Amino acid sequence: MMKFNIARQLKENGLKVAMVKIANATIVNKKKELEEEKKKLINSLDWQKIESSPLLNGYKKLYSDSSLNPPALNLLKLVKKNGRFPNLNNVVDAYNFISAKTLFSIGAHDLSKINGDIRFIITLGTEKYTPLGSENGVTVNTNEYAVVDDEKIICYLDQKQCQETKITKGTKEFIVYVQGNETTSQEDVNNVLSEVIETIKKFCGGDSIIIKEEMGGK
């Protein structure tokens, strides 16, 4: 059974993670009922509260580049600019919906494209990484925060996943993880993961198994 671990330095910096494996979901381009929920959320957003959120500021403390915004804020700025959520597929849209609603950083990866267990690490600068939307690998900085399997970075910081593990209509099994920071408890993170699972099952179906953290990451 897959496990994950978190580097000691990241834990000391407040990183917390909860993860699930989902199988047998039905992945389609768009789900009407989810689109309706997304529209309702847009109408209820409190932009002043979002921009002053301690949770979002907590993520920034995990980045060496202070100009970076947390993924939920980038997503919401895109929503504000376009007046709508981006549409990728119902799985990605479902967890993006919860990310926008809760402001937590959430990621997902095709399990068939992951090799070995998952680790949340501080980079050495030698890791293999092909950003989403690219066919070419790039060099990463040292002393950054990344999620890796045994052969590559699957997500750089909590900002951008790799090309190889993106969720498509051909995905059979995938993992989803929620990341918290020093402003959150582990219970907060677990509760958001439960909301993600419930939302994905509602709009995509599927079966879920919680993935346990392996303690003692280096």
N, C-alpha and C positions, 0 to 999 in steps of 0.2 A: 504494500500500500504506500502510495506517495506520501511524503512528509515535507515540511518546510522548516527552515530555521532562520533566525535573524541574528546578524552580527552584533556582538556585545556593544560596540560603539553606537550603533543605530538604536539599540534598546536604551542605552544611556541618554541618547538624544530624544527619546520619547516615542520612537516608532512602535506601533502595535498593529498586528495583522490578524485577520480571521479569513479562512479560506474554505471553499466548497468545491466538490466535483459534481457536475451536472451531466447526465446522459439522457438520451432519448427525447431531447427537446425537438420541436418542429421549428425549423429556422426558415423564415420567409422574408421578403423584402420589407413588408409593411403590415402592421396590424391595426385595423380601423379603431378598435376600442382603445388601444394604447395611444393612438394619435389624438383621440378625444381627451384622454387624461393629460397629455402633454399640453394641450391648449388651455385646459383648466389651470394647470400649474403656472403657466406664463401669466395668466390674469391675476394670480394670487401672490406673485413674487414681490418681496419687500427689498428694493434695491439698496436702500440706505442701510438696512440691517445686514445685507449680504456683504457690502463693502467694508463694514466695520467688524466682521465676524472674527472672534478670537480663534476659532477653529481654522479658518483660512490662514491667519497669521502664523498659527502653529506649524503648518506645513512649510512655510517659507523658512523656518529655522532649520529645516532639514536640507536646504539647498545652499550650496556655496555661492551661487549667483543670486543675489538679492533682487534682481530685476525679474526673475521668473515668477509667474503666477501659478497657483495650484490649478489642477485640471478642472475642478468644478467651476472656478472663477472664469477660466478661459471659455468653458462651455457656455456659461451664462452670458458672458460678453458677446459671444456669437449669437445667442438667442436674442439678446437685446438689439443687436445690430440688424438681424434679419427678420425678427418678429416671429421666429419659429425655431424649433429644434432641428438639428441635422437628422437625416434619415439614412441609416446604414443597413441595418436589418433588425428584426424584432428583439433579438437578444441584446445587441449593443444598445439599441434604443431603450430597452428596459432598464439596464443598469445605469445608462446616462441619465435617465429620468430620476432614478433614486439619488444619483450623485448630485444633480441639480436641486433636488428637494432637500437633501440632508447636508450638502456641501462636503461630504466625505469623498476622498480619492478612492476610485474603484477601477479595477482592471480585470480583463478576462483573456484567456488564451486557449487555443485549440490544443487539447491534451495530446493528440497524435503527433504533434510537432515539438513536444517537449521531451528532452532526454534526461532521465534521472530525476532527482529531487530538486526542489526549488529553494534558492537561498537569497536572502536580502543582504547585500554585501556593500563594502566600501571598495570602489574600483581600484585596480592596479594600473589601469591604462592599457593593458594588453588584451582585454576581453574583445571577443568578436561581437559586432553589433551592426545589423542592417535595419535602419529605421523604417517604420511603416510608410508605405508609399514609394520606397526606393528599392532598386535592385543591387545597389552598391553598398558595401560595408564602409563604415566610418570609424575614425579613431576617437576613443573616448578619453576624457580627462582622468587624471588620478584623483583619489580621495573624493569621489562622488558616490552617490547612493544609487544602487541599481538592483534589479531583480534578475537572477541568472538561473539557468539550468546547468547541466554538466558541460555544455559546449558553447553557450552564447548568452549574451544579455537578451532577456525577453522583454524587459521594460527599463528604460533609462530614467533615473529618478522615478517620479510617478507621472512623468510627462508624456512619454511616447513609447509604445510597444514596438517590438520588432516586426518586420514584414512577415516572417515565417509563421508566426503563431496567430495571425488575425482570424477572427471568427467569420466563417463563410457558410453558405447554404449546404456545403458539403461536410461541415463539422459534425462529428458524431458524439464526441464528449469534449467538455471544456471545463476549465477551472475559472472561478471568479474569486477575487479577494478584495477585501476592504482594508484600507490602511488608516490608522489613527495617528495621533501625535501627542505631544505632552499635555495638550488641553483636554484630551479624552481619556476615559477609562477603557479597559479591555471589554467591560460589559457594554459600553457604548458601541464599540466596534462590532461586537457579536450581534447586538440588536440591529444594526444597520445591515449586516450580512443576512440576518433572518428576513429583513424587509426585501432585500435583493432577491433572495430565494423565492419568497412568496410572489413577488412581481414577475419574475421570469416564469415560474410555474403557471401563473395566471394567464400570461400572454403567449407563452411558448410551450408549456407543458414540460415534461421531463421528471427525472428522479434525481435526488440529491444525497450526497454523502459528505459529511464534514471532514476536512483534512486536518489532522492534528499537527500542532507545532512540535518540532523536535527541539528540546531545550539544549542550551550550551553552544550556540553559534559562536564562531571565533570573531 
